[in-house]
Amino acid sequence: MKAEDLRKSILQMAIQGKLVPQNNLDEPASVLLQKIRVEKENLIKEGKIKRDKIDSAIFKGEDGKFYEKTGKEVKDITDQLPFEIPESWTWSRLGIIGVWGAGATPEKSNNAYYANATIPWLVTGDLNDGVIKDIPGRISELALKQTSVRLNPKDSVLIAMYGATIGKLGILSFPATTNQACCACQPFEGIDNWYLFYYLLAQRESFRKRGEGGAQPNISKEKIIATLVPIPPYEEQKRIVEAIEKFEPLIAEYDKLEQQAKKLDGEIFDKLKKSILQYAIRGKLVPQDSSDEPASVLLSKIKAEKEKLIKEGKIKKKKPLSPITDSEKPFDIPDSWQWVRLGELATKFTDGTHSTPKYVLAGVPFLSVKDMSRGFLDFSNTKFISEEEHEILYKRCNPEKGDLLITKVGTTGIPVIVDTDKQFSLFVSVALMKFSKRYLDVNFLKELINSPLVQQQAQENTRGVGNKNWVLDDIRNTIVPLLPLNEQKRIVARIEQLFAEIDKINRQ
């Protein structure tokens, strides 16, 4: 069982009356609720609070069913109740047991609402599922007087109502206001604020489901105060809170151990994948086939194709890379393989523009290392340049489907296959490698770059401070094994099979 599942289980036991024993000396919750109704009526008469839409009483009939009385209307709600509760408990709705209210955001354009600001003003990002001890935001006394923002007293229970933070909680350790995305409850006497907190925590998943849909998911104050809540006797509420708090450090320690184990598992699987790649580039993952065309012949064909492209004016002639000495060869490889420098395999090796372009709101995607740091092209958060500027940049650096990109600034050595026909331009942080698709398998090249052999060279040759750089010349000079094309394909198929099995085990 995961730590979060254990926490949920304990909270569910708590709100069903199964975490601590009942005590027949405790004042029944029905009496407590009657006292709350009297207190609430007095506050309404004094004008301190307004009567809420939720104004009902839930009771158990002589037939064993539960009924809710609202005004003169009595309705059977037995089927609405999610579980059974002890005899000394009673059902109610959240709106009955406390004073609830949403916050507000004073008009930002009115500087007077934020000048000389001394009153804490909380946004849902400040909620921490615990005691709120610090709130960076502030508003002025004038904002409190002139707007609908309300000052919530110390010990108020807060819950987020909108967006991704739905159900996030907090308890104030000092008086504070909130924005409109947060709802606050000041429980009536007899309702322990921490019991309310843990009940809301137990209901978080339910709140989130009820808040789904629409451009801005929300649970609204009305949905919250209409929620059914089981009320134990006050003394039992305190015993429940005490018991939960005893479990929390144990759950936290369990969670810590779980995270350590998860990290260790991840490291094990990552190391296993690296070992597979290391075996692959040593010629030990799949058997060699004597009928395969040797890498020496393959290299000759690659060189011949490059010469042809140079004569046709399609690529420029580059200064020959230095031969690989025996001392540079890191390990033995099969006889049908050959050591080469990565630049020898490329028909073109370049990087993106070295100048920051002029960005526009819409146009041609302009990608940098951040858009491929996860190992694939991600267009979800790219910047854009104009068609005209793209055409200029594309003349020098023209990524096309089937090419290989390599990150060279910041996080270096990440290979990414161009798997789209969509046109885009590149920043200097990314290198473009073009090569003959007839003689080299792009998936093999990707795994070759991912292998410990190349990653170690990338790490050793990444230099500078801040955004460190793996310069093009060093990338070109990277030492790699070249192997027959058919063997490249066999290795890729085997790697994909083994990685799929590892990922399956990791998900279990």
N, C-alpha and C positions, 0 to 999 in steps of 0.2 A: 504494500500500500504506500502511495506517495504521501509526503508530508501534508500537502494541501488536502488530500482526500481524508487523511486522519483528522485534520482540523475540522473539516466539514462534518465528519461523523460525530465528533465530540460536541459540536454546536447543535447538531440535530438531536442528539440525546438530551442535551441541556434543555432545549425548548419543548421537548416532549415529556419532561419530568422524569427522565431516566438516568440523569447524571448523579443526582444526590437524592437521599431518601426524604420522604415527606415527614413532617412532624405534626401530629394532631393537635399540638398546643398552639400552632401558628394560627393567627387570625385568617379565616378564609378569604380568598381573593374577591369573592362576591361582596363581602363587607367593605373591603378596600375600594372596589369600584363605586360603591354607593357613596363613600366619603369623597371620592374624586368628583362625582356628579354634583354633590353639594358645594364643594369648593369652586367648581367651574361655574355654577349658577350664581354664586356670590360675586365672582369676578366679572361676570357678564352684567349683573345688576349695577356694580360699581363703575362700569364703563371701562374697565381695565383690559378686557378682551372682547372680541366679537363672537357671536354664536356661529359655529362652523356648520357647514352643510352636513357633516357627519355628526349626528346627534341621536344615537340609538342605544338600546340596552339589549344584550344577548343573555338569554336564560335557558335553563334546561327544563322542559316540561315534564309533567307526571308520566307521559308516555315514553320518556327517555330520549326524545328528540330535542334539538336545539332550535330556538326561535329568536328572532330579532324584532324588537318593537321600535318603530320609528313613528313618533306621534301616536296616532290611533291605529296605525297599520301594524299587524303582526304577521310575520312571514317565516315559514320553515326554511332554515338554512343548513340543515344537517348535512346535505350533500356538498355544501361548500367547504365544510371543515376538512382540512387536509389530514388530520390524525387525531387520535384520542388523547385526552389529557387527564391528569389525576382529578379526583373528586373535589379536592380543595382549591383547584384552579378554576379559572373562568375564561371564556373568550370575550374579546372586545375588538375594537378597531383602533389603529394607531392614532387617529384623530381625536379619540376620546381621552387618551391617557396623557396628553401634553398639549402645549400651545405651539403650533407649527406656523412657520412663516418663511417665505422665500426672500432673498435679498434683492439688491438693485445695484445698477452702475450709475453713479452720478454723471451728468453730462460732461464728457471729456473736454469739450470746448470752453467750459466755464472754469477758468483758472482758480476762481475763488473756492471751488469745491476741493481743490487739491493743494492750495497754498497754505502754509503753516499747518499742514496736516498732522494730526496726532492720534487719530482714531484708527485702530487696525481694521483693514478691509481685506477680507480673504477671498481668493479665487479658488476654484476647485483643484487647481494644481498644487495648492498648499495643503490639501488633505493628505494625511499620512497613515490612515487606519490606526490611529492611536491618539495620544494627547497632543494637541496643537500648542507648541511652546514658542513658535516664532511665525510672524506674518509680516512679510516685507512691505506689502501695500498699505497705504494710509489715505484717509480722506479727512476733510476739515469738519469742524463743529457745524459750520454753515451747511454743508452737504447733509449732515444728519438732521438738521432742522427743516430744510427746504425740500428734500427729496423723499422718496418712499423707502429708502434704505433704513433698516432697523438694527438697533443695538441688541445683540443677543448676550444674555448674562453668562458668567462663568459656569462651566459644567454643562452648557448646552451641547446637544448631540447634533452633528452636522452630517448631511448626506448629499452627494453630488447627483444632479438630476439629468444632465445633458451629456451627449457625446460619448467619447471613449472612457470617460471617468465615471459613468453611471454606477452608483452603488458605493463609491469611495467614501470613507467615513472619517470622522474626527471628533474629538471632544475638546472644547475650549478650556484652556487653563486661565483665561482672562476674558473680559468682555470684548466682543468684536462684532463688526458688521461683515456681510458677505455680498458677493454679486448675485445676480438673478439665477445663476446656474446651480446655486446651493440652497438647500432647504435646512432650516434649523428647528430643533424641538427643545423646548424647556419642559421636561416632564413634571407632572404634578407630584405632590408629596405622596409617597407610597410607591412610586415607580423609580427603581434604581436606574440611574442614567447608564451605568455600565451593562445592566441587563438589557436595556433598550438597544445599546450599541451592539451587543453580541447577537441580539435577535435580528437586527438589520443586517449584520454581517452574514448570518445564516441565510437571509433572504436575498443576498446579492445576485445570485444567478437568476432567481425569479424576476427581480427588478430589471435586470439587463434584458431578459427575454421579452418582458412587457414593454420595454423601451425601444425595441427594434422597429425598423421601418421608418420611412421618411428621410428627407435630406438631413435633418438634425434629430437623431433619436433622443427621446426624453421620456422620463417616467412621470413628470409633473407632480406638483404638490397634491393634487386631487387623487392621483393614483396611490400616492404614498399613504395619505391619511385614511383611505378606504381599505387599506390592507388589514386583514384579520391578524390578531396577535393573541397568543396564549398568555394569560397573566397568572403567575404564581403568587402565593402570599409573599408579603414584603420580605420577611425573614428568609424565606426560601430563595428569593431573588438574590439576596446577598450571599447565600451559601453556594448558589450556582455560579455567581461571578468569581467567588473565591476558588472554586474547584477549577474553573476554566483557566484562571490565572496560574494555578499550579501546573496545569498541563502545558501552558504556552512555552515555558523555557525548554521543556522536553521536546515539544514539537519543533521548536527553533533549532535545537541540537540535532534532531532527526533530519530536519531539512538541510542543515549544514553538511551532515554526513552523506545525505542523498546527492547533494550538489557535487561533493567531492568525488563520489562514486561515478556520477554521470560524467564529470570532467575526465576522470581516469578512463572510463569506457571510451569516451571520444578520442582521447589520446591513443588508446590501444588500437582503435580502428584506423585512426590516422596513420599510426606507425605501420600498421599492417598493409595499408594501401601503398605507403612509401616503399615498403619491402618488396611488394609485388612489382612496382615500377623499377626498382633496382635490379630485380631478377630479370625483368624484361630487357633492359638495356645492356645486360651482361650476356644475353643469349641463352638464358637458363629457364625462360618461362614456357617457350614452345620449342619443339625440335626443329633443327635446320633440315632443309630439303635440298639434296644435291642437284635437283633439276632446276632450282631457282637461279636466275641470272645473278652473278656475283655483284657485290656493291661496286667493285672497281669498274665494271662495264656500265653500271647505272650512273656512276659519277662522270664517266666520259660522255654519256648521252646528255647529262645535265649541262656540262661545260659546252658541248656542241650547240645545244639550244641557246645558251646565253650568247655565244659568239654570233649566232644567226640573228638574234634580236639586236645585238650591237651594230651589225652591218646594216640592218634595216632601219637603224636610227630610233628604235623603240626604247632602248635603254642605253645608259652611258657606261663606258668602260671604266672599271674600277681598278685601283692599284691591287695587284695580287696579294693575297694574304700569305703570311709566312708559313712555311712547311711545319708540320707538327713533329717535334723531336721525340725520340724514344722516352726521354725523361718526363715529357709532358703527358704521355699516355697513362691514364689513371689505373687501368686494369686490362687484363687480356680479354679479347673478344674472338668470336668464331672466325675461321679462316675466310669465310665468304663475306665478312663484314669489312669495313674500312673506317679508320679514324679520319674525320674531316673537321673543318671549322664551319660553324653555322652559316656564315656568310657565303661559303662556297655553294650552298644548296639554294640560295636565293637568287632570283632574277632581279629583285629590287628590294633594297633595305633602306627605309627612310623613317622619319618621324613626322609628327604633326607640326603645324605652324608654331614658330617660336615667338610670335607676337600675339598679344591678346586682341581678338577681333572685336568688332562693334556688334554687340548683341541686340537682337530684335525680339519682339513679343512672339512672333510666329515666323517660321521659315524652315531652313534646313537644320536638322539636329547637329549640334557641335559637341562632340564627346571628349571627355578627359578620363583620367585614371579612375575617378570616382564612379563613372558609369559602367565600369567593367571589373570592379574590385571583387565581385562575387563569382567571377569566372565565366560570365556571360554578358552579352550586350543588354544594357538596361536603358531604355528610352523614356522611362517614366518621369525622370526629373532632370532632363537635359536642358541646356541652354540652346538658343537658336541664333543663326546668322542668316543674312540675306542670301538669296539665290546668286546675286552678282559676286558677293565675296566668296561664297562656296565654290563657284566656278574657278576663281583665281587660285584658291588653296588646293583645289582638286587636281590641278595640273601637276603639282609636285607630289602630293600625297593622296592617292586615289583608292581607298579601301573598297573592295568588291567581294561579292559572295564567294566563299571558299578560301579567302586570304586568312592569314594568321596575324593577330595583333598581340603585342607583348607590352605590358606596363613597364615603364622605365624611370618613373619619378615617384618618390614616396614609397608606396608598396610595389616593389619591383619584382619582375619575373612571373607575373600572372599571364598565362596564355589564354587568348580568347579567339574562337573561330568566328569569322563573319558569316552569320547564317541567315542573312536577309538581303533582299535586292534593294532595300531602302537606301537612298544616298545619304551620306553624312560626312562631316569633316572631322579632323582630329586635332587635338592640342599636342604640344611638344611632349607631354607626359606619356604618350603612347607611340610605340614603334610599329611600323607596318612591314610585314614580310610577305613578298610575293614569290611564287615558286611554280615549277612545272607540275601541274596536277597529274600528268601522265606518269611521273617517276616518283612522286612523293605523296603519301597519304596524309591529309591535313590532321586527321585524328591521331595518327601516330606522332606527328610533329608536336601536337599539343601535349600528349603524354610524355614525350621526350623532354619538353621544357619543364613539365611538372616533376620530372624525376630528380632524385637527390643529387645526381651528377651535375645537372644544369643549375639547380637551385643553389647549390653550394658555390658555383662560379658566380652566379648573380649576386649572392650575399657578399662574396669576397671583393667583387668589383663595383659594388654600389658605394659611391663615395660622396663626400660633402657633408654639410650640416643642414639642419632643418629638413627641407624636402630633398632627400638624398637622390642621386641620379646614377642610373646604370647607362652610361653613354653608348651611343650607337657602335663606335669602334670596338668597345669591349663586348657588346652583344655579338657582333660579327665574328669576333675572334673566339667565341665560346667553342670549346671542344666537345664534339658529339660523335657517336658512332652512326655510320650510314649502313643500312642493311638492305637486302633485296626487297623489292616492292611487295611480293607475295608474303614474305615473312612479316613485313610491316602490318599487313592486313590481318594476318593470323594473330599477331600480338595484340592488336586493337580488339579483336573479337574476344580473346581470352581475358584481357583486362576488363572489358565491359561485363563479361560473365561473372568474374570474381568480385568486382566492385558491387554488382547488383546483389550478390549473395551476402556480402558484408553489410550493405545498407539494410537488407532485410533483417539480418540478425540484430543490427543496431536499433531498429524500430521496435523490436519485440520487448 
